[in-house]
């Protein structure tokens, strides 16, 4: 994959439509420990499970990850 997951997620920051994905992106931006250069699902998933108090549930991460994989495979 070319872009990190974080870099992909940042395109949802400050979205006009405030939804769970944009809230996740905004929170990840403010999380200074977020693994910004990673494109590893397991590393990111583990990080969020332990430190992602700002993400309502992990299905949101899975949804964002699926969007990321789809975008990177184009």
PQR file with spaces between the fields and no chain letter, atoms N, CA, C, O and H, PARSE charges and radii, in Angstrom:
ATOM       1  N    UNK     1       0.848   -1.180    0.000 -0.4000 1.5000
ATOM       2  CA   UNK     1       0.000    0.000    0.000 -0.0000 2.0000
ATOM       3  C    UNK     1       0.892    1.241    0.000  0.5500 1.7000
ATOM       4  O    UNK     1       1.968    1.254    0.597 -0.5500 1.4000
ATOM       5  N    UNK     2       0.428    2.258   -0.667 -0.4000 1.5000
ATOM       6  CA   UNK     2       1.240    3.463   -0.815 -0.0000 2.0000
ATOM       7  C    UNK     2       1.122    4.428    0.357  0.5500 1.7000
ATOM       8  O    UNK     2       2.130    4.882    0.898 -0.5500 1.4000
ATOM       9  H    UNK     2      -0.447    2.247   -1.152  0.4000 1.0000
ATOM      10  N    UNK     3      -0.093    4.736    0.741 -0.4000 1.5000
ATOM      11  CA   UNK     3      -0.344    5.666    1.836 -0.0000 2.0000
ATOM      12  C    UNK     3      -0.534    4.914    3.139  0.5500 1.7000
ATOM      13  O    UNK     3      -0.978    3.766    3.156 -0.5500 1.4000
ATOM      14  H    UNK     3      -0.912    4.367    0.302  0.4000 1.0000
ATOM      15  N    UNK     4      -0.192    5.578    4.220 -0.4000 1.5000
ATOM      16  CA   UNK     4      -0.514    4.992    5.524 -0.0000 2.0000
ATOM      17  C    UNK     4      -2.020    5.130    5.751  0.5500 1.7000
ATOM      18  O    UNK     4      -2.685    5.952    5.120 -0.5500 1.4000
ATOM      19  H    UNK     4       0.169    6.510    4.205  0.4000 1.0000
ATOM      20  N    UNK     5      -2.536    4.320    6.652 -0.4000 1.5000
ATOM      21  CA   UNK     5      -3.952    4.397    6.991 -0.0000 2.0000
ATOM      22  C    UNK     5      -4.283    5.791    7.525  0.5500 1.7000
ATOM      23  O    UNK     5      -5.315    6.363    7.174 -0.5500 1.4000
ATOM      24  H    UNK     5      -1.995    3.652    7.165  0.4000 1.0000
ATOM      25  N    UNK     6      -3.423    6.327    8.359 -0.4000 1.5000
ATOM      26  CA   UNK     6      -3.641    7.653    8.937 -0.0000 2.0000
ATOM      27  C    UNK     6      -3.765    8.706    7.832  0.5500 1.7000
ATOM      28  O    UNK     6      -4.670    9.539    7.867 -0.5500 1.4000
ATOM      29  H    UNK     6      -2.585    5.863    8.644  0.4000 1.0000
ATOM      30  N    UNK     7      -2.872    8.669    6.872 -0.4000 1.5000
ATOM      31  CA   UNK     7      -2.907    9.628    5.770 -0.0000 2.0000
ATOM      32  C    UNK     7      -4.232    9.521    5.019  0.5500 1.7000
ATOM      33  O    UNK     7      -4.836   10.536    4.673 -0.5500 1.4000
ATOM      34  H    UNK     7      -2.136    7.992    6.844  0.4000 1.0000
ATOM      35  N    UNK     8      -4.679    8.301    4.771 -0.4000 1.5000
ATOM      36  CA   UNK     8      -5.978    8.085    4.130 -0.0000 2.0000
ATOM      37  C    UNK     8      -7.107    8.654    4.989  0.5500 1.7000
ATOM      38  O    UNK     8      -7.987    9.353    4.484 -0.5500 1.4000
ATOM      39  H    UNK     8      -4.189    7.477    5.052  0.4000 1.0000
ATOM      40  N    UNK     9      -7.077    8.355    6.278 -0.4000 1.5000
ATOM      41  CA   UNK     9      -8.138    8.775    7.184 -0.0000 2.0000
ATOM      42  C    UNK     9      -8.274   10.296    7.258  0.5500 1.7000
ATOM      43  O    UNK     9      -9.369   10.815    7.473 -0.5500 1.4000
ATOM      44  H    UNK     9      -6.363    7.788    6.688  0.4000 1.0000
ATOM      45  N    UNK    10      -7.176   10.997    7.083 -0.4000 1.5000
ATOM      46  CA   UNK    10      -7.203   12.450    7.218 -0.0000 2.0000
ATOM      47  C    UNK    10      -8.048   13.140    6.154  0.5500 1.7000
ATOM      48  O    UNK    10      -8.411   14.304    6.320 -0.5500 1.4000
ATOM      49  H    UNK    10      -6.286   10.576    6.908  0.4000 1.0000
ATOM      50  N    UNK    11      -8.367   12.446    5.068 -0.4000 1.5000
ATOM      51  CA   UNK    11      -9.234   13.081    4.071 -0.0000 2.0000
ATOM      52  C    UNK    11     -10.662   13.226    4.595  0.5500 1.7000
ATOM      53  O    UNK    11     -11.466   13.940    3.995 -0.5500 1.4000
ATOM      54  H    UNK    11      -8.072   11.500    4.933  0.4000 1.0000
ATOM      55  N    UNK    12     -10.983   12.568    5.689 -0.4000 1.5000
ATOM      56  CA   UNK    12     -12.307   12.676    6.302 -0.0000 2.0000
ATOM      57  C    UNK    12     -12.354   13.703    7.432  0.5500 1.7000
ATOM      58  O    UNK    12     -13.415   13.929    8.015 -0.5500 1.4000
ATOM      59  H    UNK    12     -10.330   11.989    6.175  0.4000 1.0000
ATOM      60  N    UNK    13     -11.237   14.318    7.744 -0.4000 1.5000
ATOM      61  CA   UNK    13     -11.185   15.359    8.775 -0.0000 2.0000
ATOM      62  C    UNK    13     -11.940   16.592    8.324  0.5500 1.7000
ATOM      63  O    UNK    13     -11.923   16.938    7.142 -0.5500 1.4000
ATOM      64  H    UNK    13     -10.376   14.135    7.270  0.4000 1.0000
ATOM      65  N    UNK    14     -12.591   17.245    9.241 -0.4000 1.5000
ATOM      66  CA   UNK    14     -13.321   18.483    8.978 -0.0000 2.0000
ATOM      67  C    UNK    14     -14.326   18.337    7.847  0.5500 1.7000
ATOM      68  O    UNK    14     -14.561   19.277    7.089 -0.5500 1.4000
ATOM      69  H    UNK    14     -12.605   16.964   10.201  0.4000 1.0000
ATOM      70  N    UNK    15     -14.904   17.183    7.741 -0.4000 1.5000
ATOM      71  CA   UNK    15     -15.918   16.964    6.718 -0.0000 2.0000
ATOM      72  C    UNK    15     -17.129   17.849    6.997  0.5500 1.7000
ATOM      73  O    UNK    15     -17.461   18.114    8.153 -0.5500 1.4000
ATOM      74  H    UNK    15     -14.714   16.419    8.357  0.4000 1.0000
ATOM      75  N    UNK    16     -17.769   18.293    5.955 -0.4000 1.5000
ATOM      76  CA   UNK    16     -18.971   19.119    6.117 -0.0000 2.0000
ATOM      77  C    UNK    16     -20.040   18.305    6.831  0.5500 1.7000
ATOM      78  O    UNK    16     -20.699   18.788    7.752 -0.5500 1.4000
ATOM      79  H    UNK    16     -17.500   18.077    5.017  0.4000 1.0000
ATOM      80  N    UNK    17     -20.199   17.069    6.393 -0.4000 1.5000
ATOM      81  CA   UNK    17     -21.151   16.170    7.048 -0.0000 2.0000
ATOM      82  C    UNK    17     -20.452   15.532    8.244  0.5500 1.7000
ATOM      83  O    UNK    17     -19.513   14.754    8.082 -0.5500 1.4000
ATOM      84  H    UNK    17     -19.664   16.677    5.645  0.4000 1.0000
ATOM      85  N    UNK    18     -20.913   15.865    9.431 -0.4000 1.5000
ATOM      86  CA   UNK    18     -20.329   15.288   10.638 -0.0000 2.0000
ATOM      87  C    UNK    18     -20.929   13.912   10.877  0.5500 1.7000
ATOM      88  O    UNK    18     -22.106   13.788   11.215 -0.5500 1.4000
ATOM      89  H    UNK    18     -21.676   16.498    9.563  0.4000 1.0000
ATOM      90  N    UNK    19     -20.121   12.892   10.702 -0.4000 1.5000
ATOM      91  CA   UNK    19     -20.575   11.538   10.950 -0.0000 2.0000
ATOM      92  C    UNK    19     -19.508   10.829   11.775  0.5500 1.7000
ATOM      93  O    UNK    19     -18.505   11.433   12.155 -0.5500 1.4000
ATOM      94  H    UNK    19     -19.165   12.993   10.427  0.4000 1.0000
ATOM      95  N    UNK    20     -19.726    9.548   12.051 -0.4000 1.5000
ATOM      96  CA   UNK    20     -18.780    8.804   12.881 -0.0000 2.0000
ATOM      97  C    UNK    20     -17.384    8.756   12.270  0.5500 1.7000
ATOM      98  O    UNK    20     -16.386    8.817   12.987 -0.5500 1.4000
ATOM      99  H    UNK    20     -20.541    9.057   11.743  0.4000 1.0000
ATOM     100  N    UNK    21     -17.316    8.647   10.950 -0.4000 1.5000
ATOM     101  CA   UNK    21     -16.017    8.565   10.293 -0.0000 2.0000
ATOM     102  C    UNK    21     -15.254    9.878   10.419  0.5500 1.7000
ATOM     103  O    UNK    21     -14.051    9.868   10.684 -0.5500 1.4000
ATOM     104  H    UNK    21     -18.127    8.597   10.368  0.4000 1.0000
ATOM     105  N    UNK    22     -15.925   10.996   10.236 -0.4000 1.5000
ATOM     106  CA   UNK    22     -15.235   12.282   10.383 -0.0000 2.0000
ATOM     107  C    UNK    22     -14.837   12.530   11.839  0.5500 1.7000
ATOM     108  O    UNK    22     -13.788   13.117   12.104 -0.5500 1.4000
ATOM     109  H    UNK    22     -16.902   11.005   10.020  0.4000 1.0000
ATOM     110  N    UNK    23     -15.666   12.087   12.778 -0.4000 1.5000
ATOM     111  CA   UNK    23     -15.309   12.224   14.194 -0.0000 2.0000
ATOM     112  C    UNK    23     -14.097   11.358   14.533  0.5500 1.7000
ATOM     113  O    UNK    23     -13.229   11.775   15.300 -0.5500 1.4000
ATOM     114  H    UNK    23     -16.518   11.610   12.563  0.4000 1.0000
ATOM     115  N    UNK    24     -14.036   10.156   13.964 -0.4000 1.5000
ATOM     116  CA   UNK    24     -12.878    9.273   14.135 -0.0000 2.0000
ATOM     117  C    UNK    24     -11.621    9.943   13.575  0.5500 1.7000
ATOM     118  O    UNK    24     -10.578    9.955   14.230 -0.5500 1.4000
ATOM     119  H    UNK    24     -14.742    9.817   13.341  0.4000 1.0000
ATOM     120  N    UNK    25     -11.719   10.491   12.380 -0.4000 1.5000
ATOM     121  CA   UNK    25     -10.568   11.153   11.758 -0.0000 2.0000
ATOM     122  C    UNK    25     -10.095   12.337   12.597  0.5500 1.7000
ATOM     123  O    UNK    25      -8.895   12.508   12.807 -0.5500 1.4000
ATOM     124  H    UNK    25     -12.565   10.481   11.848  0.4000 1.0000
ATOM     125  N    UNK    26     -11.026   13.148   13.074 -0.4000 1.5000
ATOM     126  CA   UNK    26     -10.648   14.295   13.910 -0.0000 2.0000
ATOM     127  C    UNK    26      -9.980   13.838   15.199  0.5500 1.7000
ATOM     128  O    UNK    26      -8.991   14.434   15.626 -0.5500 1.4000
ATOM     129  H    UNK    26     -12.001   13.009   12.904  0.4000 1.0000
ATOM     130  N    UNK    27     -10.504   12.796   15.820 -0.4000 1.5000
ATOM     131  CA   UNK    27      -9.923   12.292   17.068 -0.0000 2.0000
ATOM     132  C    UNK    27      -8.545   11.688   16.823  0.5500 1.7000
ATOM     133  O    UNK    27      -7.631   11.898   17.621 -0.5500 1.4000
ATOM     134  H    UNK    27     -11.308   12.312   15.473  0.4000 1.0000
ATOM     135  N    UNK    28      -8.382   10.946   15.738 -0.4000 1.5000
ATOM     136  CA   UNK    28      -7.073   10.362   15.418 -0.0000 2.0000
ATOM     137  C    UNK    28      -6.044   11.460   15.181  0.5500 1.7000
ATOM     138  O    UNK    28      -4.880   11.313   15.553 -0.5500 1.4000
ATOM     139  H    UNK    28      -9.124   10.775   15.090  0.4000 1.0000
ATOM     140  N    UNK    29      -6.464   12.547   14.569 -0.4000 1.5000
ATOM     141  CA   UNK    29      -5.567   13.685   14.327 -0.0000 2.0000
ATOM     142  C    UNK    29      -5.038   14.248   15.651  0.5500 1.7000
ATOM     143  O    UNK    29      -3.875   14.639   15.749 -0.5500 1.4000
ATOM     144  H    UNK    29      -7.410   12.666   14.266  0.4000 1.0000
ATOM     145  N    UNK    30      -5.889   14.282   16.645 -0.4000 1.5000
ATOM     146  CA   UNK    30      -5.491   14.837   17.950 -0.0000 2.0000
ATOM     147  C    UNK    30      -4.773   13.818   18.838  0.5500 1.7000
ATOM     148  O    UNK    30      -4.251   14.177   19.893 -0.5500 1.4000
ATOM     149  H    UNK    30      -6.834   13.964   16.566  0.4000 1.0000
ATOM     150  N    UNK    31      -4.744   12.559   18.419 -0.4000 1.5000
ATOM     151  CA   UNK    31      -4.054   11.502   19.161 -0.0000 2.0000
ATOM     152  C    UNK    31      -2.593   11.475   18.722  0.5500 1.7000
ATOM     153  O    UNK    31      -2.260   10.910   17.680 -0.5500 1.4000
ATOM     154  H    UNK    31      -5.169   12.268   17.562  0.4000 1.0000
ATOM     155  N    UNK    32      -1.734   12.083   19.515 -0.4000 1.5000
ATOM     156  CA   UNK    32      -0.317   12.232   19.136 -0.0000 2.0000
ATOM     157  C    UNK    32       0.452   10.921   19.143  0.5500 1.7000
ATOM     158  O    UNK    32       1.566   10.858   18.624 -0.5500 1.4000
ATOM     159  H    UNK    32      -2.004   12.542   20.361  0.4000 1.0000
ATOM     160  N    UNK    33      -0.117    9.883   19.718 -0.4000 1.5000
ATOM     161  CA   UNK    33       0.534    8.574   19.749 -0.0000 2.0000
ATOM     162  C    UNK    33       0.043    7.647   18.630  0.5500 1.7000
ATOM     163  O    UNK    33       0.568    6.545   18.469 -0.5500 1.4000
ATOM     164  H    UNK    33      -1.022    9.934   20.140  0.4000 1.0000
ATOM     165  N    UNK    34      -0.942    8.079   17.870 -0.4000 1.5000
ATOM     166  CA   UNK    34      -1.494    7.244   16.803 -0.0000 2.0000
ATOM     167  C    UNK    34      -0.373    6.818   15.854  0.5500 1.7000
ATOM     168  O    UNK    34       0.455    7.644   15.470 -0.5500 1.4000
ATOM     169  H    UNK    34      -1.368    8.974   18.001  0.4000 1.0000
ATOM     170  N    UNK    35      -0.338    5.543   15.472 -0.4000 1.5000
ATOM     171  CA   UNK    35       0.723    5.057   14.566 -0.0000 2.0000
ATOM     172  C    UNK    35       0.533    5.603   13.145  0.5500 1.7000
ATOM     173  O    UNK    35      -0.022    4.931   12.276 -0.5500 1.4000
ATOM     174  H    UNK    35      -1.011    4.872   15.784  0.4000 1.0000
ATOM     175  N    UNK    36       0.995    6.808   12.936 -0.4000 1.5000
ATOM     176  CA   UNK    36       0.716    7.564   11.716 -0.0000 2.0000
ATOM     177  C    UNK    36       1.325    6.974   10.446  0.5500 1.7000
ATOM     178  O    UNK    36       0.811    7.223    9.355 -0.5500 1.4000
ATOM     179  H    UNK    36       1.446    7.354   13.643  0.4000 1.0000
ATOM     180  N    UNK    37       2.376    6.222   10.555 -0.4000 1.5000
ATOM     181  CA   UNK    37       3.023    5.698    9.347 -0.0000 2.0000
ATOM     182  C    UNK    37       2.636    4.256    9.043  0.5500 1.7000
ATOM     183  O    UNK    37       3.145    3.676    8.084 -0.5500 1.4000
ATOM     184  H    UNK    37       2.793    6.020   11.441  0.4000 1.0000
ATOM     185  N    UNK    38       1.757    3.673    9.829 -0.4000 1.5000
ATOM     186  CA   UNK    38       1.437    2.255    9.686 -0.0000 2.0000
ATOM     187  C    UNK    38       0.377    1.985    8.618  0.5500 1.7000
ATOM     188  O    UNK    38      -0.562    2.756    8.423 -0.5500 1.4000
ATOM     189  H    UNK    38       1.343    4.144   10.608  0.4000 1.0000
ATOM     190  N    UNK    39       0.572    0.867    7.943 -0.4000 1.5000
ATOM     191  CA   UNK    39      -0.458    0.334    7.053 -0.0000 2.0000
ATOM     192  C    UNK    39      -0.743   -1.123    7.425  0.5500 1.7000
ATOM     193  O    UNK    39      -1.163   -1.920    6.586 -0.5500 1.4000
ATOM     194  H    UNK    39       1.335    0.241    8.102  0.4000 1.0000
ATOM     195  N    UNK    40      -0.509   -1.451    8.687 -0.4000 1.5000
ATOM     196  CA   UNK    40      -0.690   -2.805    9.204 -0.0000 2.0000
ATOM     197  C    UNK    40      -1.990   -2.883   10.008  0.5500 1.7000
ATOM     198  O    UNK    40      -2.129   -2.241   11.049 -0.5500 1.4000
ATOM     199  H    UNK    40      -0.168   -0.804    9.368  0.4000 1.0000
ATOM     200  N    UNK    41      -2.923   -3.666    9.515 -0.4000 1.5000
ATOM     201  CA   UNK    41      -4.240   -3.779   10.154 -0.0000 2.0000
ATOM     202  C    UNK    41      -4.131   -4.182   11.623  0.5500 1.7000
ATOM     203  O    UNK    41      -4.764   -3.567   12.482 -0.5500 1.4000
ATOM     204  H    UNK    41      -2.810   -4.187    8.669  0.4000 1.0000
ATOM     205  N    UNK    42      -3.337   -5.204   11.915 -0.4000 1.5000
ATOM     206  CA   UNK    42      -3.265   -5.730   13.282 -0.0000 2.0000
ATOM     207  C    UNK    42      -2.635   -4.730   14.243  0.5500 1.7000
ATOM     208  O    UNK    42      -3.100   -4.587   15.374 -0.5500 1.4000
ATOM     209  H    UNK    42      -2.823   -5.703   11.217  0.4000 1.0000
ATOM     210  N    UNK    43      -1.605   -4.051   13.820 -0.4000 1.5000
ATOM     211  CA   UNK    43      -0.981   -3.040   14.673 -0.0000 2.0000
ATOM     212  C    UNK    43      -1.986   -1.935   14.984  0.5500 1.7000
ATOM     213  O    UNK    43      -2.136   -1.534   16.138 -0.5500 1.4000
ATOM     214  H    UNK    43      -1.227   -4.168   12.901  0.4000 1.0000
ATOM     215  N    UNK    44      -2.673   -1.445   13.955 -0.4000 1.5000
ATOM     216  CA   UNK    44      -3.639   -0.365   14.154 -0.0000 2.0000
ATOM     217  C    UNK    44      -4.821   -0.816   15.001  0.5500 1.7000
ATOM     218  O    UNK    44      -5.267   -0.089   15.888 -0.5500 1.4000
ATOM     219  H    UNK    44      -2.551   -1.770   13.018  0.4000 1.0000
ATOM     220  N    UNK    45      -5.326   -2.013   14.731 -0.4000 1.5000
ATOM     221  CA   UNK    45      -6.446   -2.548   15.490 -0.0000 2.0000
ATOM     222  C    UNK    45      -6.076   -2.699   16.963  0.5500 1.7000
ATOM     223  O    UNK    45      -6.841   -2.297   17.839 -0.5500 1.4000
ATOM     224  H    UNK    45      -4.963   -2.605   14.010  0.4000 1.0000
ATOM     225  N    UNK    46      -4.919   -3.270   17.235 -0.4000 1.5000
ATOM     226  CA   UNK    46      -4.465   -3.422   18.623 -0.0000 2.0000
ATOM     227  C    UNK    46      -4.303   -2.073   19.298  0.5500 1.7000
ATOM     228  O    UNK    46      -4.697   -1.898   20.451 -0.5500 1.4000
ATOM     229  H    UNK    46      -4.297   -3.596   16.523  0.4000 1.0000
ATOM     230  N    UNK    47      -3.721   -1.114   18.577 -0.4000 1.5000
ATOM     231  CA   UNK    47      -3.538    0.219   19.153 -0.0000 2.0000
ATOM     232  C    UNK    47      -4.887    0.816   19.550  0.5500 1.7000
ATOM     233  O    UNK    47      -5.048    1.330   20.657 -0.5500 1.4000
ATOM     234  H    UNK    47      -3.402   -1.256   17.640  0.4000 1.0000
ATOM     235  N    UNK    48      -5.851    0.740   18.635 -0.4000 1.5000
ATOM     236  CA   UNK    48      -7.155    1.341   18.911 -0.0000 2.0000
ATOM     237  C    UNK    48      -7.902    0.612   20.023  0.5500 1.7000
ATOM     238  O    UNK    48      -8.599    1.242   20.818 -0.5500 1.4000
ATOM     239  H    UNK    48      -5.720    0.322   17.736  0.4000 1.0000
ATOM     240  N    UNK    49      -7.764   -0.695   20.081 -0.4000 1.5000
ATOM     241  CA   UNK    49      -8.425   -1.440   21.159 -0.0000 2.0000
ATOM     242  C    UNK    49      -7.880   -1.032   22.529  0.5500 1.7000
ATOM     243  O    UNK    49      -8.624   -0.989   23.509 -0.5500 1.4000
ATOM     244  H    UNK    49      -7.199   -1.207   19.435  0.4000 1.0000
ATOM     245  N    UNK    50      -6.592   -0.734   22.593 -0.4000 1.5000
ATOM     246  CA   UNK    50      -5.974   -0.368   23.867 -0.0000 2.0000
ATOM     247  C    UNK    50      -6.029    1.127   24.157  0.5500 1.7000
ATOM     248  O    UNK    50      -6.083    1.526   25.321 -0.5500 1.4000
ATOM     249  H    UNK    50      -5.988   -0.768   21.797  0.4000 1.0000
ATOM     250  N    UNK    51      -6.015    1.963   23.116 -0.4000 1.5000
ATOM     251  CA   UNK    51      -5.885    3.408   23.312 -0.0000 2.0000
ATOM     252  C    UNK    51      -6.967    4.245   22.652  0.5500 1.7000
ATOM     253  O    UNK    51      -7.018    5.458   22.853 -0.5500 1.4000
ATOM     254  H    UNK    51      -5.971    1.639   22.171  0.4000 1.0000
ATOM     255  N    UNK    52      -7.821    3.622   21.878 -0.4000 1.5000
ATOM     256  CA   UNK    52      -8.804    4.373   21.108 -0.0000 2.0000
ATOM     257  C    UNK    52     -10.087    4.643   21.858  0.5500 1.7000
ATOM     258  O    UNK    52     -11.171    4.267   21.411 -0.5500 1.4000
ATOM     259  H    UNK    52      -7.779    2.636   21.715  0.4000 1.0000
ATOM     260  N    UNK    53      -9.962    5.294   22.996 -0.4000 1.5000
ATOM     261  CA   UNK    53     -11.147    5.616   23.795 -0.0000 2.0000
ATOM     262  C    UNK    53     -12.128    6.494   23.013  0.5500 1.7000
ATOM     263  O    UNK    53     -13.299    6.594   23.377 -0.5500 1.4000
ATOM     264  H    UNK    53      -9.081    5.600   23.359  0.4000 1.0000
ATOM     265  N    UNK    54     -11.655    7.120   21.954 -0.4000 1.5000
ATOM     266  CA   UNK    54     -12.466    8.034   21.157 -0.0000 2.0000
ATOM     267  C    UNK    54     -13.248    7.331   20.039  0.5500 1.7000
ATOM     268  O    UNK    54     -14.054    7.970   19.362 -0.5500 1.4000
ATOM     269  H    UNK    54     -10.703    7.038   21.658  0.4000 1.0000
ATOM     270  N    UNK    55     -13.028    6.053   19.841 -0.4000 1.5000
ATOM     271  CA   UNK    55     -13.752    5.332   18.798 -0.0000 2.0000
ATOM     272  C    UNK    55     -14.851    4.506   19.468  0.5500 1.7000
ATOM     273  O    UNK    55     -14.587    3.694   20.355 -0.5500 1.4000
ATOM     274  H    UNK    55     -12.374    5.534   20.391  0.4000 1.0000
ATOM     275  N    UNK    56     -16.082    4.733   19.023 -0.4000 1.5000
ATOM     276  CA   UNK    56     -17.241    4.122   19.687 -0.0000 2.0000
ATOM     277  C    UNK    56     -17.187    2.598   19.659  0.5500 1.7000
ATOM     278  O    UNK    56     -17.467    1.947   20.665 -0.5500 1.4000
ATOM     279  H    UNK    56     -16.296    5.392   18.302  0.4000 1.0000
ATOM     280  N    UNK    57     -16.830    2.031   18.512 -0.4000 1.5000
ATOM     281  CA   UNK    57     -16.693    0.574   18.415 -0.0000 2.0000
ATOM     282  C    UNK    57     -15.758    0.239   17.265  0.5500 1.7000
ATOM     283  O    UNK    57     -15.549    1.041   16.355 -0.5500 1.4000
ATOM     284  H    UNK    57     -16.602    2.560   17.694  0.4000 1.0000
ATOM     285  N    UNK    58     -15.213   -0.938   17.325 -0.4000 1.5000
ATOM     286  CA   UNK    58     -14.202   -1.334   16.345 -0.0000 2.0000
ATOM     287  C    UNK    58     -14.784   -1.592   14.962  0.5500 1.7000
ATOM     288  O    UNK    58     -14.036   -1.655   13.986 -0.5500 1.4000
ATOM     289  H    UNK    58     -15.383   -1.589   18.065  0.4000 1.0000
ATOM     290  N    UNK    59     -16.084   -1.740   14.856 -0.4000 1.5000
ATOM     291  CA   UNK    59     -16.665   -1.906   13.521 -0.0000 2.0000
ATOM     292  C    UNK    59     -16.464   -0.637   12.691  0.5500 1.7000
ATOM     293  O    UNK    59     -16.400   -0.706   11.464 -0.5500 1.4000
ATOM     294  H    UNK    59     -16.692   -1.689   15.648  0.4000 1.0000
ATOM     295  N    UNK    60     -16.367    0.506   13.343 -0.4000 1.5000
ATOM     296  CA   UNK    60     -16.066    1.750   12.626 -0.0000 2.0000
ATOM     297  C    UNK    60     -14.656    1.690   12.038  0.5500 1.7000
ATOM     298  O    UNK    60     -14.441    2.096   10.896 -0.5500 1.4000
ATOM     299  H    UNK    60     -16.419    0.562   14.340  0.4000 1.0000
ATOM     300  N    UNK    61     -13.706    1.189   12.810 -0.4000 1.5000
ATOM     301  CA   UNK    61     -12.348    1.018   12.279 -0.0000 2.0000
ATOM     302  C    UNK    61     -12.362    0.041   11.108  0.5500 1.7000
ATOM     303  O    UNK    61     -11.726    0.300   10.086 -0.5500 1.4000
ATOM     304  H    UNK    61     -13.881    0.860   13.738  0.4000 1.0000
ATOM     305  N    UNK    62     -13.075   -1.076   11.237 -0.4000 1.5000
ATOM     306  CA   UNK    62     -13.147   -2.058   10.155 -0.0000 2.0000
ATOM     307  C    UNK    62     -13.735   -1.441    8.886  0.5500 1.7000
ATOM     308  O    UNK    62     -13.259   -1.706    7.782 -0.5500 1.4000
ATOM     309  H    UNK    62     -13.591   -1.286   12.067  0.4000 1.0000
ATOM     310  N    UNK    63     -14.757   -0.627    9.048 -0.4000 1.5000
ATOM     311  CA   UNK    63     -15.364    0.063    7.911 -0.0000 2.0000
ATOM     312  C    UNK    63     -14.345    0.995    7.253  0.5500 1.7000
ATOM     313  O    UNK    63     -14.189    0.983    6.032 -0.5500 1.4000
ATOM     314  H    UNK    63     -15.144   -0.412    9.945  0.4000 1.0000
ATOM     315  N    UNK    64     -13.657    1.797    8.057 -0.4000 1.5000
ATOM     316  CA   UNK    64     -12.644    2.712    7.526 -0.0000 2.0000
ATOM     317  C    UNK    64     -11.511    1.935    6.865  0.5500 1.7000
ATOM     318  O    UNK    64     -10.990    2.355    5.832 -0.5500 1.4000
ATOM     319  H    UNK    64     -13.784    1.806    9.049  0.4000 1.0000
ATOM     320  N    UNK    65     -11.128    0.808    7.454 -0.4000 1.5000
ATOM     321  CA   UNK    65     -10.060   -0.015    6.879 -0.0000 2.0000
ATOM     322  C    UNK    65     -10.479   -0.548    5.504  0.5500 1.7000
ATOM     323  O    UNK    65      -9.680   -0.544    4.568 -0.5500 1.4000
ATOM     324  H    UNK    65     -11.551    0.467    8.294  0.4000 1.0000
ATOM     325  N    UNK    66     -11.717   -1.000    5.385 -0.4000 1.5000
ATOM     326  CA   UNK    66     -12.204   -1.496    4.096 -0.0000 2.0000
ATOM     327  C    UNK    66     -12.169   -0.394    3.039  0.5500 1.7000
ATOM     328  O    UNK    66     -11.796   -0.651    1.894 -0.5500 1.4000
ATOM     329  H    UNK    66     -12.366   -1.003    6.146  0.4000 1.0000
ATOM     330  N    UNK    67     -12.552    0.822    3.404 -0.4000 1.5000
ATOM     331  CA   UNK    67     -12.463    1.952    2.472 -0.0000 2.0000
ATOM     332  C    UNK    67     -11.015    2.203    2.063  0.5500 1.7000
ATOM     333  O    UNK    67     -10.724    2.466    0.896 -0.5500 1.4000
ATOM     334  H    UNK    67     -12.855    1.031    4.333  0.4000 1.0000
ATOM     335  N    UNK    68     -10.125    2.118    3.026 -0.4000 1.5000
ATOM     336  CA   UNK    68      -8.690    2.318    2.788 -0.0000 2.0000
ATOM     337  C    UNK    68      -8.143    1.284    1.811  0.5500 1.7000
ATOM     338  O    UNK    68      -7.464    1.635    0.846 -0.5500 1.4000
ATOM     339  H    UNK    68     -10.362    1.904    3.974  0.4000 1.0000
ATOM     340  N    UNK    69      -8.435    0.028    2.056 -0.4000 1.5000
ATOM     341  CA   UNK    69      -7.942   -1.059    1.186 -0.0000 2.0000
ATOM     342  C    UNK    69      -8.493   -0.875   -0.229  0.5500 1.7000
ATOM     343  O    UNK    69      -7.764   -1.023   -1.209 -0.5500 1.4000
ATOM     344  H    UNK    69      -8.987   -0.257    2.840  0.4000 1.0000
ATOM     345  N    UNK    70      -9.762   -0.558   -0.325 -0.4000 1.5000
ATOM     346  CA   UNK    70     -10.375   -0.346   -1.637 -0.0000 2.0000
ATOM     347  C    UNK    70      -9.696    0.802   -2.384  0.5500 1.7000
ATOM     348  O    UNK    70      -9.404    0.687   -3.574 -0.5500 1.4000
ATOM     349  H    UNK    70     -10.354   -0.438    0.472  0.4000 1.0000
ATOM     350  N    UNK    71      -9.448    1.898   -1.688 -0.4000 1.5000
ATOM     351  CA   UNK    71      -8.805    3.059   -2.320 -0.0000 2.0000
ATOM     352  C    UNK    71      -7.371    2.741   -2.740  0.5500 1.7000
ATOM     353  O    UNK    71      -6.921    3.183   -3.797 -0.5500 1.4000
ATOM     354  H    UNK    71      -9.685    1.991   -0.721  0.4000 1.0000
ATOM     355  N    UNK    72      -6.669    1.993   -1.934 -0.4000 1.5000
ATOM     356  CA   UNK    72      -5.265    1.681   -2.234 -0.0000 2.0000
ATOM     357  C    UNK    72      -5.138    0.661   -3.347  0.5500 1.7000
ATOM     358  O    UNK    72      -4.099    0.597   -4.003 -0.5500 1.4000
ATOM     359  H    UNK    72      -7.035    1.634   -1.075  0.4000 1.0000
ATOM     360  N    UNK    73      -6.165   -0.136   -3.574 -0.4000 1.5000
ATOM     361  CA   UNK    73      -6.098   -1.161   -4.618 -0.0000 2.0000
ATOM     362  C    UNK    73      -6.563   -0.667   -5.983  0.5500 1.7000
ATOM     363  O    UNK    73      -6.571   -1.430   -6.948 -0.5500 1.4000
ATOM     364  H    UNK    73      -7.009   -0.084   -3.041  0.4000 1.0000
ATOM     365  N    UNK    74      -6.948    0.595   -6.070 -0.4000 1.5000
ATOM     366  CA   UNK    74      -7.373    1.154   -7.354 -0.0000 2.0000
ATOM     367  C    UNK    74      -6.192    1.505   -8.216  0.5500 1.7000
ATOM     368  O    UNK    74      -6.367    1.989   -9.335 -0.5500 1.4000
ATOM     369  H    UNK    74      -6.942    1.215   -5.286  0.4000 1.0000
